[in-house]
Amino acid sequence: MKRVWCLYRVSTKGQVNADEDIPMQRNACFDFAKKQKDWTITNELYERGVSGWSKKADERDELMSIREAAVNREFDVLLVFMFDRLGRRDDETPFVINFLIENEVEVWSVNEGQRKMEQHVDKLINYISSWQSSGESLKTSLRVRESKHQLSEQGYFQGGAAPYGYKIIETEQTHWKDKDRRIKELIPDEYESKIVKLIYNLYIERNYGYRKIIDHLNENGYRNREGGYFIISSVSRILDNPIFIGRKRYKSFKGKKGDTQPYNAKLRIIPDEMYYKVQEMKQTRKESLHDQDKVGIPLSGRLMFSGMAYCQYCGSKLAGNYLYRNYTKEDGSIYTTPIYRYRCPLNKGSIEHEKNIWGAKKIDKAIIQNVKDILSPINIEQFIDLSVNKKKETFDTKVKALNNLEKEQSQYTKQLDKLNMEIANSLIGKSAFTPEQLSGAIKGIETQLKELNSKIDILKQEISHEEDNYFDVKYTADELKNWETKFDQADDDLKKAMLSRIIDKVIFGKGEIDIQFNFMIDEILKLTYETV
């Protein structure tokens, strides 16, 4: 009686419980063994979620057990459903089979019969069979990867954990691979999406950094999905992820970093201008920290213009400073209070510094009133009409031009494909054109296509710049609506953030201050005073 060992393998864990995989292999092997007169199955080995192509033979536990048992003469026949269950590697699988045969083990497949090594040609057949299996595995891999790429490009959910702010639900749509499954999709989670909005608001409106954001969240009882405290990395990922404006990132084997699926309105949690404003602020902070220039970044403390205040005499950035002063109450008791000040750190008593210390309470109040007086005449609606809408019109015009160029690009590409196909006909005499004529036409179209591609690349860069510019201007316009009212109702952190978004520098001198607004505010003021 021949002792038979059976090996069943599926390449993915998702196949393990499917009716058409391991149970099917097992049933087929048992039916085949029953038809043999002197066979009895004495052992069954299972490989679940093991790729026969990516996994080497010495990395597969069951295959190593089979080789060891063959040396010890523990069985006489190895039976598999198909030989590719032994592996799909053309540089290993033939030698595994040869090893078993040399150790007097018969190697059988339900579908392909017995594999022998009696003649030299048997070795060639064995190798060719394994080479074909390896090729099929490669083609399967390419098909799976291409399928995933195309599904991602079409916006389908491709599995994995839901990003923070979202949850996974089952739709009524039947899955394309399994009629018993339903397609899943992402939708915003009501609780988490509120936290996402709060994080963006804290970063933009209050100019909070990552550390201050997580302190605010944790101190106010907000918790992450696992019920734990928020950490800096989670806030960083949230502020960097375009999924919140409906554009989910996906990785592609033939794509590039930053690729996103088509716009999906169901995924939107925040407006575009809010997301792009954060990206702009992050880049500004990164560059400022790199250059050790913190202009426009409000520092912590009680000074309203910290990070924006400069000395008129030497150009140095003013530092925060304070001292304690004692006061006597009516009852005779003494209390101490801090007096906050701006101080030039480079002043060494030089006569060139007519003044080097400014009381914060008094001068902050004076500057804020000055800012209000300057901004009050602004006609924001006029600015929107003349600038915001104009930039939107310019942006839309360039997008239309890009669409036209891409249509033209598609036409040239189709012409090029037809000409290349016609070359083959010309070579066998089935074309009205000579190869030289076709070659000349191809070169002409390739030249035009190259010029067109260059124009498209330039236009895409211009559109990206115009889009950023439009969002900047639109955000500023929205910020300036009822600016004074919003400022008066804000706390100190928000006031500092609002001031930093419109002011580049405040120059402190003796009895005078010079407020330097940023470029966009200067443009708005110029437009306002020209039309008054």
Buried (B, 14 or more C-beta within 10 A) or exposed (E): EBBBBBBBBBBEEEBEEEEEBBEEBBEBBBEBBEEEEEBEBBBBBBBBEBBBBEBEBEEBEBBEBBBEBBEEEBBBBBBBBBBBBBBBBBEBBBBBBBBBBEEEBBBBBBEEEEBBBEEEEBBEBBBEBBBEBBEEBEEEBEEEEEEBBEBBBEBBBBEEEBBBBBBBEEEEEEEEEEEEEBEBBBBBBEEBBBBBBBBBBBBBBBBBBBEBBBBBBBEEEBEBBEEEEBEEEBBEEBBEBBBBBBBBBBEBEEEEEEBBBEEBEEBBBBBBBBBBBBBBBBEEBEEBEEEEEBBBBBBEBBBBBBBBBBBBBBEBBBBBBBEEEEEEEEEEEEEEEEEBBBBBEBBEEEEEBEBBBBEBEEBBEEBBEEBEEBBEEBBBEEBBEBBBBEBBEBBEEBBEBBEEBBEBBEEBEEBBEEBEEBBEEBEEEEBEBEEEBBBEBBEEBEEBBEEBEEBBEEBBEBBEEBBBBBBBBBBBBEBBEEBBEBBEEBEEBBBBBBBBBBBBBBBBEEEEBEBEBBEBBEBBBEBBEEEE
